[in-house]
Amino acid sequence: MNLALRDVRRHLARFIGTAAGLGLLLSVVIGMQGIYAGMVDDATILTRAMRADLWLVQRDTRGPFAEGSRLDPSVEARAAAVPGVRTARPYTYQLIQRERRGAVLRIALVGLGWPDDPGRSLPLVRGRHLHQSHGEMIVDASLGLGIGESLTLAGEPYRVVGLTKNALTSGGESVAFVSVADAELIAFDQPAEAAMLERERVVERLRRTDLGRGQPALEDLATSPRWRAPALASPPLAAVLVQADPHRLAEVREVMRSWGDVSVYAQGEEEALLLGGVVQRARMQIGLFTVILTLTAAVIVMMVMYNLTLEKTHDLAVLKLMGAPGPRLLGLVLQQAWLLGALGYAVAYGMGAVVFPMFPRRVLLTDTITLVAPLATMAIVTLASALGLTHVMRIDPSRALEA
Amino acid sequence: MEDTYAVRAVDLSKTYGTGQAEVKALDHVSLTIARGTVAALLGPSGSGKSTLIKALGFVSPADTGEVFFGGRLVVKDGVPLADLASLRRRHLGFVFQKANLTSFLTARENVEIACEFGGKSDGARRARELLEYLDVAGREHSYPEMLSGGEQQRVAIARALANEPSLILADEPTAALDSVRSRNVMELFRRVAHDRGAAVLVVTHDHRALEVFDVIYEMEDGRLRPH
């Protein structure tokens, strides 16, 4: 006869209530872990999706995600010329904020190196990659835009042709992918008045110089509506992404490290920079919070188990007097603790499945979390039942004889 | 040769406290209860009755003296010479002032668990038989709190009989019952002793049913004497 189950059956409603309470607490612990895992995954999707062997960024910076990186566009051609390099693509990255139908959209705009990189490596859930260098974009579904919808940026419409899922920055901004040229257009977008003033200043300067006076066509160029002031000098890139022959990767890296204007990071290093810099504080914060929550859960389970045992003191004394073997009585407490843990975890899991998808940030239940969480729960309830077990061992059977 | 007594206590003494607070709960008590005998133990509160029950039930041994069980010396001067928990499990039955049934088990399960502790393989069948024997078979699925005081006491007696014990120790089992139910319980003990050959020692204040007992002892200030 299983005493633990008999006791649970007698106090079923209370036991389920306790398990539900524990489950809610565990769901918070699991949720915190999931938020952290989601944050890491979101952050690294930006680097992983680029499928680059090497990231070239501005010398002595940790860009482009951890800090700003401005790289001369000539680096792309220089990198492509290194023996062993298969492709070298430009990459830009910037955060923009726009309003659409009254809602604020924060977008991390990534420039893809058209035509070599139209976004084939992106994890698309719907639509296609870029088919033209201008006016198309791939966005994350979290932006709320559908295929075929347009977003006006820098005065021009950009049609959504593909959707990704969970392409978010470490700060939670949705990522949009356009060609590098479009990204630069959007980045250097100016209000109409500012553009007109800048054009007038350029025309004034041209008229004061021999170059302007000798070549009047330059004035026409400067006053064209498609002209952008910085276009006189190509805008800088955030990074250049390099793919190389696997067996020549080290050699390529050595060559590029000798250049004075770039720092070279392997894919893993770039991810580590991203996680170490941007996500590190959040990780520590969530980690500490999770530890506190775990300890709280352990203490609560301990007190619940102790109280459940305490109120059975007389019953246990009677059973001891009847000669109940010690392991049977200890088993009663332990089995109840395990049942409580299992039920609590089931509640937490079910709760998570329903509620976590509604969270604004992704809660990612990785295989590790799914495997470790139930084991940790069972370990916690086992440890937490120590107080109850000690009480059982100390019960004097003669208490049963007391009126 | 198998002894005809279930339990024999020889020269048991037990003292609580020290100095001026010293109380002699048992003062050189000797007692033998034969199989098939129902014995009463009378005495005022604090006379040492419960201490004697605890010593004979291997719950709290006396400081000095010997206890023989089934012809075997099992406790000498407070030192156990056998597995006392196992003895309790297999050969002793307890009935308390309050029925003291396990609250989360039904009437039948309370009996069945005792069978299980005693190593009986057919606990469920035996529990049903005992509940039937004690006229509470109809309440076998009820929890203790759903039973009347008399029904609880009958279930407790069924539990005490679960392992066909050689000795049943009952500590004021009728204290919570009215006179009719009280007499019924006492007669039940007599029936159990005579039908099943068990020795029964009943601690009681109730003088109304003394004719039920084969032997009557009285305790006063830790000393035992025939009534």
Contacts between the chains, C-beta under 8 A, distances in Angstrom:
chain1	res1	chain2	res2	distance
A	1	B	109	6.5
A	1	B	112	6.3
A	1	B	113	5.6
A	1	B	116	5.9
A	1	B	123	7.8
A	3	B	104	7.9
A	3	B	105	8.0
A	3	B	113	7.6
A	6	B	104	5.4
A	6	B	105	5.7
A	6	B	109	6.6
A	7	B	104	4.3
A	9	B	104	7.6
A	10	B	103	7.2
A	10	B	104	3.8
A	10	B	105	8.0
A	10	B	143	6.9
A	11	B	104	7.2
A	312	B	103	8.0
A	312	B	104	7.7
A	314	B	100	7.4
A	315	B	102	4.8
A	315	B	103	5.6
A	315	B	104	6.9
A	318	B	96	8.0
A	318	B	100	5.0
A	318	B	101	7.8
A	318	B	102	6.2
A	319	B	102	6.4
A	319	B	113	7.5
A	320	B	85	8.0
A	321	B	57	7.6
A	321	B	59	6.4
A	321	B	88	6.8
A	321	B	94	6.0
A	322	B	88	6.7
A	322	B	89	6.7
A	322	B	94	7.0
A	322	B	113	7.8
A	322	B	114	5.7
A	322	B	117	5.7
A	322	B	159	7.8
A	323	B	85	4.8
A	323	B	86	6.6
A	323	B	87	7.6
A	323	B	88	3.9
A	323	B	89	2.8
A	323	B	90	7.4
A	323	B	92	7.7
A	323	B	117	5.4
A	323	B	118	7.7
A	324	B	89	7.6
A	324	B	113	7.9
A	324	B	117	5.6
A	325	B	85	7.6
A	325	B	117	7.3
A	328	B	117	8.0
A	397	B	59	5.6
A	398	B	54	5.7
A	398	B	59	4.7
A	398	B	60	5.2
A	400	B	94	7.5
A	400	B	96	6.8
A	400	B	100	5.9
A	401	B	50	6.3
A	401	B	53	6.8
A	401	B	54	6.3
A	401	B	57	7.9
A	401	B	59	6.7
A	401	B	94	7.7
A	401	B	96	6.5
A	401	B	171	5.9
A	403	B	96	8.0
A	403	B	97	5.0
A	403	B	98	6.6
A	403	B	172	7.8
A	403	B	175	7.8
